Amino acid sequence: MSKLSDLSQYLPSPAETKDLLQARRLFHGRGHAYDGLHHITVDWLPPVVLITLFKPEPRSEIDALANILRTYLPSCTSIQLQHRYELSGPIDIVWGELIQQLVIKENTLKYNISLGLARNTGLFLDMKNGRNWVQTHCRNKRVLNLFSYTCGFSVAAVAGNARSVLNIDLSRAALNVGRENHRLNQQALEIVGFEKLNIFKSFGRFKKRGPFDLLICDPPTFQKGSVDIIRDYPKIMRRLDDFMAPESALVLCLNAPDLGREFLIGHMAELAPQYKLSEEIKPPEVYLESEGKGLKILCFQKNNN
């Protein structure tokens, strides 16, 4: 059985991490590609290292890993440990200073991050390539961003010269962070909308606000009382023609470990056959998967022939 300190051999080389101003995942054990290390991830959120555990580890192991990471990242000023196996995902300070609010950089864009205040930090690093894709494919497009969370996709779309973006989420707090993310990047809010809505009761509103040229849909797998991905994703697919433009594109995301890409492909073929799979966006290479249970991002393009 591997010890936490063993993951040091899998960390990126110094050449790969030469830009220490950029946020990134350093180690991804959740893909079950590293024996004995399935329960841990390590993120670099300059100047913070965030170790996330999905099952308990002795403090001696945590301290040994922290010592390795302090040497590996000399600009680090805080090492924090999140216990994701506990419901609220509490965070402890392993070493250094208490930092709960910070701004991270991804390429040329910036995002607000919170540590220890909620289960998630405010930005999903595995979606980096998806945000990059949106930024390079949305020029002059009207974008609908469903389950927008803190509007990372929206920030990328505006940076890519989208004509407009409408962000929809059930969490007003997340949308407020999204608004601040746009301000952080000095982006004009006149072309960005933020609406707290139940998506499955709002298709009529989308029709009035549309048509949209690009749909981004990144739902949670399950949220009690609001989202069950198996039941609810098809509801969106069958209503696409109500609010999407004739030559529209879709970015459909799926982060359910027990569902493969076939879930999206099969339901689209049945419920929206006018859209054809055009591209699959892979997460960054660090998100190595041995069982195919990681993030899936599929792009579809409407075929009007």
C-alpha positions as CSV (number, residue, x, y, z in Angstrom):
1,M,0.0,0.0,0.0
2,S,1.4,3.4,-1.0
3,K,2.0,6.1,1.5
4,L,1.1,9.7,0.9
5,S,4.7,10.6,0.5
6,D,4.9,8.2,-2.4
7,L,2.9,10.5,-4.6
8,S,5.9,12.8,-4.8
9,Q,7.2,10.7,-7.6
10,Y,4.1,11.6,-9.7
11,L,4.3,15.3,-9.2
12,P,5.0,17.3,-12.4
13,S,8.6,18.1,-13.2
14,P,10.0,21.5,-12.4
15,A,9.9,22.4,-16.1
16,E,6.2,21.7,-16.1
17,T,5.5,23.9,-13.1
18,K,7.8,26.7,-14.0
19,D,4.9,29.2,-14.1
20,L,4.0,29.1,-10.4
21,L,1.5,31.9,-10.8
22,Q,-0.9,29.6,-12.5
23,A,-3.4,27.5,-10.5
24,R,-3.4,23.8,-11.4
25,R,-4.0,20.3,-10.0
26,L,-0.7,18.7,-9.1
27,F,-1.9,15.2,-8.3
28,H,-5.1,13.4,-9.1
29,G,-5.6,10.2,-7.3
30,R,-9.3,10.0,-7.9
31,G,-8.8,8.5,-11.4
32,H,-7.6,5.2,-9.7
33,A,-4.5,5.3,-11.8
34,Y,-2.1,5.2,-8.8
35,D,-2.4,2.2,-6.4
36,G,-3.1,3.2,-2.9
37,L,-3.6,6.8,-3.6
38,H,-7.2,6.8,-4.9
39,H,-8.4,9.0,-2.1
40,I,-6.2,12.1,-2.5
41,T,-5.8,15.1,-4.7
42,V,-3.4,18.0,-4.5
43,D,-4.1,21.4,-5.9
44,W,-1.8,24.5,-6.3
45,L,-3.8,27.7,-5.7
46,P,-1.0,30.2,-5.4
47,P,0.2,30.7,-2.7
48,V,-1.9,27.8,-1.2
49,V,-1.5,24.1,-1.5
50,L,-4.8,22.3,-0.9
51,I,-4.7,18.6,-0.1
52,T,-8.0,16.9,-0.3
53,L,-8.7,13.6,1.3
54,F,-11.6,11.3,0.6
55,K,-10.8,9.1,3.5
56,P,-8.8,9.7,6.7
57,E,-5.0,9.5,7.0
58,P,-2.7,9.7,10.0
59,R,-1.4,13.2,10.8
60,S,2.1,11.8,10.5
61,E,1.4,11.1,6.8
62,I,0.0,14.5,6.2
63,D,3.0,16.2,7.8
64,A,5.4,14.1,5.7
65,L,3.6,15.1,2.5
66,A,3.4,18.7,3.6
67,N,7.2,18.8,4.1
68,I,7.7,17.5,0.5
69,L,5.3,20.0,-0.9
70,R,7.0,22.9,0.9
71,T,10.3,22.0,-0.7
72,Y,8.6,21.4,-4.1
73,L,6.8,24.8,-4.0
74,P,9.1,27.3,-2.3
75,S,6.6,30.2,-2.9
76,C,3.9,28.3,-0.9
77,T,2.8,30.2,2.3
78,S,-0.1,27.9,3.4
79,I,-0.8,24.2,3.2
80,Q,-4.4,23.3,3.9
81,L,-6.2,20.0,4.3
82,Q,-9.8,19.3,3.3
83,H,-11.7,16.3,4.7
84,R,-14.1,15.5,1.9
85,Y,-15.2,12.4,3.6
86,E,-17.0,14.6,6.0
87,L,-20.3,16.1,4.9
88,S,-19.3,19.8,5.1
89,G,-15.8,19.2,3.8
90,P,-14.0,21.1,6.6
91,I,-10.5,22.5,6.1
92,D,-7.6,22.5,8.5
93,I,-4.3,24.5,8.3
94,V,-1.5,22.0,8.2
95,W,1.3,24.6,7.9
96,G,1.6,28.3,7.4
97,E,-0.9,31.1,7.4
98,L,-4.7,31.1,7.4
99,I,-5.9,32.1,3.9
100,Q,-9.6,31.8,3.1
101,Q,-10.1,34.2,0.3
102,L,-7.7,34.5,-2.7
103,V,-7.6,35.2,-6.4
104,I,-6.1,32.6,-8.7
105,K,-5.0,32.9,-12.3
106,E,-5.8,30.5,-15.1
107,N,-4.1,31.6,-18.4
108,T,-4.9,35.3,-18.6
109,L,-8.1,35.2,-16.5
110,K,-8.7,35.5,-12.8
111,Y,-11.1,33.9,-10.4
112,N,-12.1,34.3,-6.8
113,I,-11.5,31.3,-4.6
114,S,-12.8,30.5,-1.0
115,L,-11.2,28.0,1.3
116,G,-13.0,26.6,4.3
117,L,-16.2,28.5,3.7
118,A,-18.0,25.9,1.5
119,R,-17.5,22.4,0.2
120,N,-16.2,23.6,-3.1
121,T,-13.7,26.3,-3.7
122,G,-15.5,28.3,-6.4
123,L,-13.7,26.9,-9.5
124,F,-13.4,23.4,-10.9
125,L,-9.8,23.0,-12.2
126,D,-10.7,20.0,-14.3
127,M,-12.9,22.2,-16.5
128,K,-9.9,24.4,-17.6
129,N,-9.9,23.0,-21.2
130,G,-13.6,23.5,-21.4
131,R,-13.2,27.1,-20.5
132,N,-10.4,27.5,-23.0
133,W,-12.7,25.9,-25.7
134,V,-15.5,28.3,-25.0
135,Q,-13.2,31.3,-25.0
136,T,-12.0,30.4,-28.5
137,H,-15.4,29.4,-30.0
138,C,-17.8,32.1,-28.8
139,R,-17.0,35.2,-30.8
140,N,-20.2,37.2,-31.4
141,K,-22.3,34.4,-30.0
142,R,-25.3,34.6,-27.7
143,V,-24.4,32.2,-24.9
144,L,-26.7,30.5,-22.4
145,N,-24.8,29.1,-19.4
146,L,-27.0,26.7,-17.4
147,F,-25.9,25.6,-13.9
148,S,-23.5,28.4,-14.1
149,Y,-22.2,28.2,-10.5
150,T,-19.6,31.1,-10.2
151,C,-19.7,31.8,-13.9
152,G,-16.3,30.5,-14.9
153,F,-17.6,29.7,-18.4
154,S,-19.2,33.2,-18.6
155,V,-15.9,34.9,-17.8
156,A,-14.2,32.8,-20.5
157,A,-17.0,33.6,-23.0
158,V,-16.8,37.4,-22.4
159,A,-13.0,37.1,-22.8
160,G,-13.7,35.5,-26.1
161,N,-15.8,38.3,-27.3
162,A,-19.3,36.7,-26.9
163,R,-22.1,39.0,-27.9
164,S,-24.0,38.2,-24.6
165,V,-24.1,35.7,-21.8
166,L,-27.0,34.6,-19.7
167,N,-26.0,32.8,-16.5
168,I,-28.6,30.6,-14.8
169,D,-28.3,29.0,-11.4
170,L,-30.3,28.3,-8.3
171,S,-27.7,29.8,-6.0
172,R,-27.8,33.5,-5.6
173,A,-24.6,33.4,-3.6
174,A,-22.8,31.6,-6.5
175,L,-24.1,34.1,-9.0
176,N,-22.9,37.0,-6.8
177,V,-19.4,35.5,-6.9
178,G,-19.8,35.1,-10.7
179,R,-20.6,38.8,-10.9
180,E,-17.4,39.6,-8.9
181,N,-15.4,37.3,-11.2
182,H,-16.4,39.4,-14.2
183,R,-15.5,42.6,-12.3
184,L,-12.2,41.0,-11.3
185,N,-11.4,40.7,-15.0
186,Q,-12.6,44.2,-15.8
187,Q,-15.3,42.9,-18.1
188,A,-18.4,44.9,-19.0
189,L,-21.5,43.6,-17.2
190,E,-23.8,45.2,-19.7
191,I,-23.7,42.1,-21.8
192,V,-23.9,39.6,-18.9
193,G,-27.1,38.4,-17.2
194,F,-27.4,36.6,-13.9
195,E,-30.7,35.0,-13.0
196,K,-31.6,32.8,-10.0
197,L,-34.0,30.3,-11.6
198,N,-35.1,26.7,-11.5
199,I,-34.0,25.6,-15.0
200,F,-36.6,23.0,-15.4
201,K,-39.4,25.5,-14.8
202,S,-37.9,28.2,-17.0
203,F,-37.9,26.9,-20.6
204,G,-40.5,29.4,-21.6
205,R,-38.3,32.2,-20.3
206,F,-35.3,30.9,-22.2
207,K,-37.4,30.9,-25.4
208,K,-38.3,34.6,-24.9
209,R,-34.7,35.5,-24.2
210,G,-33.3,33.4,-27.1
211,P,-32.4,32.2,-29.5
212,F,-29.0,31.3,-28.3
213,D,-26.0,30.3,-30.4
214,L,-24.1,28.4,-27.8
215,L,-25.4,26.4,-24.8
216,I,-23.1,25.4,-21.9
217,C,-24.7,22.9,-19.6
218,D,-22.7,21.7,-16.6
219,P,-25.2,20.2,-14.1
220,P,-24.4,18.6,-10.7
221,T,-24.9,14.9,-10.6
222,F,-27.4,15.2,-7.8
223,Q,-28.8,17.9,-5.6
224,K,-31.7,16.9,-3.3
225,G,-34.9,18.5,-4.4
226,S,-33.5,20.2,-7.5
227,V,-31.4,18.0,-9.8
228,D,-31.1,14.3,-10.6
229,I,-29.0,14.1,-13.6
230,I,-30.4,10.8,-15.0
231,R,-33.9,12.1,-14.8
232,D,-33.3,15.7,-15.7
233,Y,-30.6,16.0,-18.4
234,P,-33.0,14.5,-21.0
235,K,-35.6,17.3,-20.1
236,I,-33.1,19.9,-21.4
237,M,-32.2,17.9,-24.5
238,R,-35.8,17.5,-25.7
239,R,-36.4,21.3,-25.4
240,L,-33.4,22.5,-27.3
241,D,-35.3,23.7,-30.3
242,D,-37.4,26.0,-28.1
243,F,-34.4,28.3,-27.4
244,M,-31.4,27.5,-29.5
245,A,-30.6,29.1,-32.9
246,P,-30.6,27.2,-36.2
247,E,-26.8,26.8,-36.4
248,S,-26.2,26.5,-32.6
249,A,-23.6,24.5,-30.7
250,L,-23.7,22.7,-27.4
251,V,-21.1,22.1,-24.7
252,L,-22.6,19.3,-22.6
253,C,-20.7,18.3,-19.4
254,L,-21.1,15.2,-17.3
255,N,-19.3,14.6,-14.0
256,A,-21.2,11.5,-12.8
257,P,-18.7,8.7,-12.1
258,D,-21.3,6.0,-12.9
259,L,-22.3,7.5,-16.2
260,G,-20.1,7.4,-19.3
261,R,-20.1,9.5,-22.5
262,E,-22.7,7.1,-24.0
263,F,-25.3,8.6,-21.6
264,L,-25.0,11.9,-23.4
265,I,-24.5,10.5,-26.9
266,G,-27.5,8.1,-26.6
267,H,-29.9,10.6,-25.2
268,M,-28.9,13.2,-27.8
269,A,-29.4,10.7,-30.6
270,E,-32.9,9.9,-29.3
271,L,-34.1,13.4,-28.2
272,A,-32.1,15.8,-30.3
273,P,-30.9,13.9,-33.4
274,Q,-30.5,17.2,-35.3
275,Y,-27.3,17.8,-33.2
276,K,-24.2,15.7,-34.1
277,L,-21.2,15.1,-31.9
278,S,-18.4,17.4,-33.2
279,E,-15.7,17.2,-30.6
280,E,-14.8,15.8,-27.2
281,I,-12.8,18.1,-24.8
282,K,-10.5,16.2,-22.5
283,P,-9.5,17.5,-19.1
284,P,-5.9,18.4,-18.5
285,E,-3.4,15.5,-18.6
286,V,-3.0,15.4,-14.8
287,Y,-6.6,14.0,-14.6
288,L,-5.5,10.5,-15.4
289,E,-8.3,8.0,-15.4
290,S,-8.1,4.3,-15.4
291,E,-11.8,3.5,-15.2
292,G,-13.4,6.2,-17.3
293,K,-15.3,7.8,-14.4
294,G,-14.0,11.3,-14.7
295,L,-15.3,14.5,-16.3
296,K,-16.8,14.2,-19.8
297,I,-17.3,17.3,-22.0
298,L,-18.9,16.7,-25.4
299,C,-19.6,19.3,-28.1
300,F,-22.5,19.0,-30.5
301,Q,-23.3,21.1,-33.6
302,K,-26.8,21.5,-35.1
303,N,-27.1,20.0,-38.5
304,N,-30.0,21.6,-40.5
305,N,-29.6,19.5,-43.6
